[in-house]
Amino acid sequence: MNPNLRLPFKRYEIGKVFRDGPIKQGRFREFIQCDVDIVGVESVMAEAELMSMAFELFRTLNLEISIQYNNRKLLNGILQAINIPTELTNDVILSLDKIEKIGIDGVRKDVLERGISEEMADTICNTVLSCLKLTIVDFKEAFNNQLVADGVNELQQLQQYLIALGINENTIFNPFLARGLTMYTGTVYEIFLKDGSITSSIGSGGRYDNIIGAFRGDSMNYPTVGISFGLDVIYAALSQKETISSTADLFIIPLGTELQCLQIAQQLRSTTSLKVELELAGRKLKRALNYANKENIPYVLIVGEEELSAETAMLRNMKEGSEMKVPLSSLKNNTLNKYFTTPTTL
């Protein structure tokens, strides 16, 4: 690491990455990843800040998420307390990390295939079942182990920050979330869509205090925490949404009334907060309506010479397919909104 960097150091990067393992919906071999990292902060406040950023990001994208979190100190301490040999710890963690996908029976089968004895496999499964009923603070009493105590302390601190940030209700403590990779030294978390349209995580991360020192070869501890998002999987989630954000609130179609419609559009743009688009391409009515439909514009204002002479315009609700005449005076005195059945702010 550059010794001239002032800590804490925050950075982000967006680039192409590749993954090993099975490929399925929302899980690609090659994808664009967005990384955010904080170096030089020992406090789990850094984790809370990154988790808060994730909620803000997905709120902006109109995607509801939940974040599962854990601490590797807690998980390693549990395995240490039930006398799992150090050389087998990572194998057991890899099995436990899949518990939501394969269930407790699947975990037992998986650890046996990794060379764990049947007696040890039974101990692991019994421990898992007992731990699922525990709250964070309960783990200290259940396991007389320093790593467990350290993990619980960090988890409690993190939970306090999540409560203060108002995001705790959308987070889930999962004592067997591991993230698989051995580089993690503390907090780990994974992001999931609440609607379950994509079952894989759409983001993840955690604390990896030893990784920079390992690359530098000095074995020093550089407190580091990060989070990453798969851009491709986010795009896939957005593509599956039934409602696509509209480009405008109102589309004005002139039928031989271009000059007047230009004035109407200017009036609405300057006196309301409506996003107004005017048909400029000279398309026939049917093609113009098709355009509005494809762009998911909720309302269309049709202004023909006949309507103009009657000082009215035709307002079409694109979702319902209904039409009604509205007085042109409503455009001048900002009362057009009362004719909208879908809330639109003036």
C-alpha positions in Angstrom: 0.0 0.0 0.0 1.2 3.5 -0.8 2.7 4.9 2.5 1.8 8.4 1.4 -1.9 7.7 1.5 -3.7 9.4 4.4 -6.0 7.1 6.4 -8.8 6.4 6.4 -8.6 5.8 2.7 -11.8 5.3 0.7 -11.9 4.1 -2.9 -14.2 2.6 -5.4 -13.7 0.8 -8.7 -15.9 -0.6 -11.5 -14.5 -3.3 -13.7 -14.9 -6.7 -15.4 -14.3 -9.7 -13.2 -14.7 -13.5 -13.5 -15.9 -16.2 -11.1 -15.5 -19.9 -10.7 -18.4 -22.2 -9.7 -21.9 -22.9 -11.0 -23.6 -20.4 -13.3 -27.4 -19.6 -13.1 -29.9 -16.8 -13.3 -28.3 -13.7 -11.7 -24.9 -15.5 -11.4 -22.7 -14.9 -14.4 -19.2 -16.3 -15.3 -18.1 -12.8 -16.5 -19.6 -9.7 -15.1 -19.1 -6.1 -14.2 -18.4 -5.5 -10.5 -18.6 -2.3 -8.5 -16.3 -2.3 -5.4 -16.2 0.1 -2.5 -13.5 -0.2 0.2 -12.4 1.6 3.3 -8.9 1.2 4.7 -7.7 2.3 8.1 -10.8 2.0 10.2 -10.9 -0.6 13.0 -14.4 0.3 14.1 -17.4 -1.6 12.7 -18.8 1.9 12.0 -17.1 1.4 8.6 -19.2 -1.7 8.0 -22.4 0.2 9.0 -21.5 3.0 6.6 -21.1 0.6 3.7 -24.3 -1.2 4.6 -26.2 2.1 4.7 -24.7 3.1 1.4 -26.1 -0.2 -0.1 -29.6 0.6 1.2 -29.4 4.1 -0.3 -28.2 2.7 -3.6 -31.0 0.2 -4.0 -33.6 2.6 -2.7 -32.6 4.9 -5.6 -33.0 2.0 -8.0 -36.4 1.2 -6.5 -35.2 -2.3 -5.4 -36.1 -3.6 -1.9 -33.3 -5.5 -0.3 -32.4 -7.2 3.0 -28.8 -7.7 4.2 -27.8 -10.8 6.1 -24.7 -10.4 8.3 -22.4 -12.3 10.6 -18.9 -12.2 12.0 -16.2 -14.7 11.2 -14.8 -14.5 14.7 -18.1 -15.8 16.0 -18.3 -18.6 13.5 -14.6 -19.7 14.0 -15.1 -19.5 17.7 -18.1 -21.8 17.6 -16.2 -24.4 15.6 -13.2 -24.0 18.0 -15.5 -24.5 21.0 -16.9 -27.8 19.6 -13.3 -29.0 19.0 -13.3 -28.9 15.2 -9.6 -29.3 14.2 -8.1 -26.1 12.8 -7.1 -27.9 9.5 -10.8 -28.8 9.0 -12.3 -25.5 9.9 -12.4 -24.0 6.4 -14.0 -27.2 5.0 -16.8 -27.0 7.6 -17.3 -23.3 7.0 -17.7 -23.9 3.3 -20.4 -26.5 4.1 -22.2 -24.2 6.6 -22.2 -21.4 4.1 -24.6 -23.4 2.0 -27.1 -24.3 4.7 -29.9 -22.1 3.3 -29.6 -23.8 0.0 -29.0 -27.4 1.0 -30.5 -27.6 4.5 -29.2 -29.3 7.6 -29.2 -32.7 6.0 -27.3 -31.3 3.0 -24.7 -29.9 5.4 -24.2 -33.2 7.1 -23.8 -35.0 3.7 -21.4 -32.3 2.6 -19.1 -32.4 5.6 -19.0 -36.2 5.4 -17.9 -35.9 1.8 -15.1 -33.6 2.9 -13.7 -36.3 5.2 -15.4 -35.2 8.5 -16.2 -38.2 10.8 -19.8 -39.1 11.4 -19.5 -38.2 15.1 -18.1 -34.8 14.3 -20.8 -34.3 11.6 -23.5 -35.0 14.2 -21.9 -32.5 16.6 -21.8 -29.9 13.9 -25.5 -30.4 12.9 -26.7 -30.4 16.6 -24.7 -27.2 17.2 -26.3 -25.6 14.1 -29.8 -26.5 15.3 -29.2 -25.1 18.8 -27.6 -21.9 17.4 -30.6 -21.1 15.2 -32.6 -20.3 18.3 -30.0 -17.9 19.8 -29.9 -14.1 19.7 -26.5 -12.4 19.3 -26.0 -11.9 23.0 -26.9 -15.6 23.8 -23.8 -16.9 22.1 -21.5 -15.6 24.9 -23.3 -17.8 27.4 -23.6 -20.8 25.0 -19.9 -20.9 24.1 -17.1 -20.2 26.6 -14.7 -19.0 23.9 -12.8 -15.8 23.5 -13.3 -15.7 19.7 -17.0 -16.0 20.2 -17.0 -13.2 22.8 -15.0 -10.9 20.4 -17.4 -11.7 17.6 -20.4 -11.0 19.7 -19.0 -7.6 20.9 -18.4 -6.5 17.3 -21.9 -7.7 16.2 -23.5 -5.8 19.1 -21.6 -2.7 18.2 -22.7 -3.1 14.5 -26.3 -3.6 15.5 -26.3 -0.4 17.5 -25.1 1.5 14.4 -27.7 -0.2 12.2 -30.4 0.9 14.7 -29.1 4.4 14.8 -29.1 4.5 10.9 -32.7 3.2 10.8 -31.8 0.2 8.7 -31.7 -2.6 11.4 -35.3 -3.8 10.5 -34.1 -4.7 7.0 -31.0 -6.6 8.2 -30.9 -10.3 9.4 -28.3 -11.8 11.7 -27.3 -15.2 10.2 -24.8 -17.0 12.5 -23.7 -19.3 9.7 -23.2 -16.8 6.9 -19.5 -17.2 6.1 -18.9 -15.8 2.6 -16.7 -18.9 2.0 -13.4 -17.1 1.4 -10.8 -17.4 4.1 -9.7 -13.8 3.7 -12.5 -12.5 5.9 -11.5 -11.7 9.5 -14.6 -10.1 11.0 -18.0 -8.8 9.7 -19.4 -10.5 6.6 -22.6 -9.6 4.8 -24.7 -10.5 1.7 -27.4 -8.5 0.0 -30.6 -10.1 -1.3 -33.7 -8.9 -3.2 -36.8 -9.1 -1.0 -39.0 -10.2 -3.8 -36.8 -13.3 -4.4 -36.8 -12.7 -8.2 -33.1 -13.5 -8.1 -32.2 -16.0 -5.4 -28.4 -15.4 -5.4 -27.0 -12.4 -3.5 -26.7 -9.3 -5.6 -23.9 -7.8 -3.4 -21.6 -8.9 -0.6 -18.5 -8.0 1.3 -16.9 -7.9 4.7 -13.8 -7.1 6.7 -10.4 -8.5 5.6 -7.8 -6.9 7.8 -5.0 -9.3 6.7 -5.2 -9.1 2.9 -3.1 -6.0 2.3 -0.3 -7.2 4.6 -0.3 -10.5 2.8 0.1 -8.8 -0.6 2.8 -6.5 0.8 4.6 -9.5 2.4 5.0 -7.7 5.7 2.2 -9.6 7.5 1.0 -6.3 9.1 -2.6 -5.7 9.9 -4.3 -3.0 7.8 -7.9 -2.7 8.9 -10.0 -2.9 5.7 -13.6 -3.5 4.9 -15.4 -3.5 1.6 -18.6 -4.2 -0.3 -19.2 -5.1 -3.9 -22.2 -5.1 -6.3 -22.7 -7.1 -9.5 -23.8 -4.6 -12.1 -25.1 -7.3 -14.4 -27.3 -8.9 -11.8 -28.7 -5.5 -10.8 -29.5 -4.9 -14.5 -31.2 -8.3 -14.6 -33.3 -7.4 -11.6 -34.3 -4.1 -13.0 -35.2 -5.7 -16.3 -37.6 -8.1 -14.5 -39.5 -5.3 -12.8 -43.1 -5.0 -14.2 -43.0 -1.2 -14.1 -40.3 0.7 -16.0 -39.7 4.3 -15.0 -41.5 6.6 -17.5 -39.5 9.2 -19.3 -42.3 11.8 -18.8 -45.6 12.3 -16.9 -47.4 13.8 -19.8 -47.0 13.4 -23.6 -48.7 16.1 -25.7 -49.8 15.2 -29.2 -50.7 18.0 -31.5 -53.1 17.3 -34.4 -52.6 20.3 -36.6 -52.1 22.5 -33.5 -48.3 22.5 -33.2 -48.0 26.2 -32.3 -50.6 26.0 -29.5 -49.1 22.7 -28.1 -45.7 24.3 -28.0 -47.1 27.0 -25.8 -49.0 24.5 -23.7 -45.9 22.5 -23.1 -43.9 25.6 -22.1 -46.7 26.6 -19.8 -46.8 23.3 -17.9 -43.0 23.0 -17.7 -42.7 26.5 -16.2 -45.6 26.4 -13.8 -45.7 22.7 -12.6 -43.2 20.0 -11.7 -44.6 17.7 -14.5 -42.2 16.1 -16.8 -43.7 17.1 -20.2 -42.8 15.7 -23.6 -44.1 17.1 -26.8 -44.6 15.1 -30.0 -42.0 16.7 -32.4 -41.6 13.9 -35.0 -44.9 14.6 -36.8 -46.1 11.0 -36.2 -49.7 10.0 -36.8 -51.9 9.6 -33.7 -51.6 5.8 -33.5 -47.8 5.8 -33.8 -47.5 8.6 -31.3 -49.7 6.7 -28.8 -47.6 3.6 -29.4 -44.5 5.6 -28.5 -46.1 6.9 -25.3 -47.0 3.4 -24.4 -43.5 2.0 -25.0 -42.0 4.8 -22.9 -44.5 4.1 -20.1 -45.8 7.6 -20.1 -49.0 7.5 -18.0 -50.9 10.3 -19.6 -51.3 11.8 -23.1 -52.9 15.1 -23.9 -54.3 15.2 -27.5 -55.0 18.6 -28.9 -56.8 18.8 -32.2 -58.3 21.8 -34.0 -61.8 20.8 -33.0 -60.8 20.5 -29.3 -59.0 23.8 -29.5 -62.0 25.6 -30.9 -64.0 24.3 -27.9 -61.2 25.3 -25.6 -60.7 21.7 -24.5 -58.2 18.9 -24.9 -58.5 15.1 -24.7 -56.6 13.6 -21.7 -55.9 9.8 -22.2 -55.0 7.5 -19.3 -52.6 5.1 -21.0 -52.9 2.4 -18.3 -56.7 2.3 -18.3 -57.3 3.3 -21.9 -59.9 5.8 -20.8 -60.3 9.3 -22.2 -61.9 12.5 -21.0 -62.2 16.1 -22.1 -60.5 18.6 -19.9 -60.8 22.4 -20.2 -57.8 24.3 -21.5 -58.3 26.6 -18.5 -57.0 23.8 -16.3 -53.6 24.1 -18.0 -53.5 27.8 -17.2 -54.5 27.6 -13.6 -52.6 24.5 -12.7 -55.6 22.3 -12.0 -54.9 19.6 -14.6 -53.7 17.3 -11.8 -57.3 16.8 -10.5 -58.0 14.8 -13.7 -55.2 12.4 -13.0 -56.2 9.1 -11.4 -52.6 8.1 -10.9 -50.9 10.6 -8.5 -48.7 13.0 -10.3 -47.2 16.1 -8.6 -47.8 19.5 -10.0 
